[in-house]
């Protein structure tokens, strides 16, 4: 069982993006060190990188400020994107019909913990 004391998390809620598009970026940084993840996020061509970078920086700032951890020693323990509520919009179509358009949102969560000495 994991202890809550050595993990620090940050969340971004209601991000206007499909969770599947955020997950393909989160899969690349999960398990990596903080610095390595920042470099990967900086050079990836996806729009999801910007909000994920903000959440990662927030998690590290929480660890540094609230727990006194060193940012150099932090590793991404968990990174996931859950489905949020979808905005529903309607587009007018032929003969008075309306087509529903769903604009998905997601909640991005990143958990960091100190690197384990081997």
C-alpha positions in Angstrom: 0.0 0.0 0.0 1.3 3.5 -0.9 1.8 6.1 1.8 0.1 9.4 1.2 3.0 11.2 2.9 5.5 10.8 0.1 3.2 11.6 -2.8 2.1 15.1 -3.9 -0.5 15.6 -6.5 -2.0 18.4 -8.7 -5.1 18.5 -10.8 -6.5 20.5 -13.7 -10.2 20.2 -14.1 -12.5 20.9 -17.0 -9.7 21.2 -19.6 -11.3 21.6 -23.1 -9.8 18.5 -24.7 -10.6 14.9 -25.2 -9.1 12.7 -22.5 -7.7 10.3 -25.2 -5.6 13.1 -26.6 -4.2 13.9 -23.2 -3.5 10.3 -22.4 -1.2 9.8 -25.4 1.0 12.5 -23.9 0.7 11.3 -20.3 1.8 7.8 -21.4 5.1 9.3 -22.6 6.0 11.0 -19.3 4.8 8.5 -16.7 7.6 7.1 -14.6 10.2 9.7 -15.8 12.0 12.3 -13.8 10.7 15.9 -13.6 13.5 17.4 -15.8 13.2 14.6 -18.4 9.4 15.0 -18.5 9.8 18.8 -19.1 12.1 18.3 -22.0 9.8 15.7 -23.6 6.7 18.0 -23.2 8.6 21.0 -24.6 9.3 19.2 -27.9 6.2 17.1 -28.4 3.9 18.5 -31.2 0.6 18.0 -29.4 -1.8 20.7 -28.0 -2.2 18.6 -24.8 1.4 19.4 -23.8 0.6 22.9 -22.5 -2.0 22.1 -19.8 0.0 19.0 -18.8 3.1 21.1 -18.4 1.1 23.4 -16.1 -0.2 20.6 -14.0 3.3 19.0 -13.7 4.9 22.4 -12.6 2.1 22.8 -10.1 2.6 19.3 -8.6 6.4 20.0 -8.3 5.7 23.4 -6.8 3.3 21.8 -4.3 6.0 19.2 -3.3 8.6 22.0 -3.0 6.5 24.5 -1.0 4.3 22.2 1.1 6.6 19.3 1.8 10.1 20.8 1.3 11.1 18.3 -1.4 13.9 18.9 -3.9 12.5 19.2 -7.5 15.6 17.5 -8.9 14.8 14.2 -7.0 11.1 14.0 -8.1 9.7 11.3 -10.4 6.2 11.2 -11.9 4.4 8.4 -10.1 1.0 8.7 -11.6 -0.4 10.6 -14.6 -3.9 10.1 -15.9 -6.7 11.9 -17.6 -10.4 11.2 -16.7 -13.5 12.2 -18.7 -15.2 15.4 -17.6 -18.6 16.7 -18.6 -19.2 17.3 -22.3 -20.5 20.6 -23.6 -23.4 20.0 -25.9 -23.9 22.3 -28.9 -26.2 22.1 -31.9 -25.5 22.7 -35.5 -28.3 23.5 -37.9 -28.7 21.1 -40.8 -30.9 20.7 -43.8 -34.7 20.7 -43.5 -34.8 22.2 -40.0 -32.9 19.4 -38.3 -30.3 19.9 -35.6 -27.1 17.8 -35.2 -25.7 17.5 -31.7 -22.0 18.3 -31.3 -20.2 17.1 -28.1 -17.3 19.1 -26.9 -15.4 16.9 -24.4 -13.5 18.0 -21.3 -11.1 16.1 -19.1 -9.6 16.2 -15.7 -5.8 15.8 -15.7 -4.1 14.5 -12.5 -0.3 14.1 -11.9 1.3 12.7 -8.8 5.0 13.1 -8.0 7.1 11.4 -5.4 10.8 11.4 -4.5 13.2 9.1 -6.4 14.0 5.9 -4.5 17.7 5.3 -3.8 18.9 1.9 -4.9 
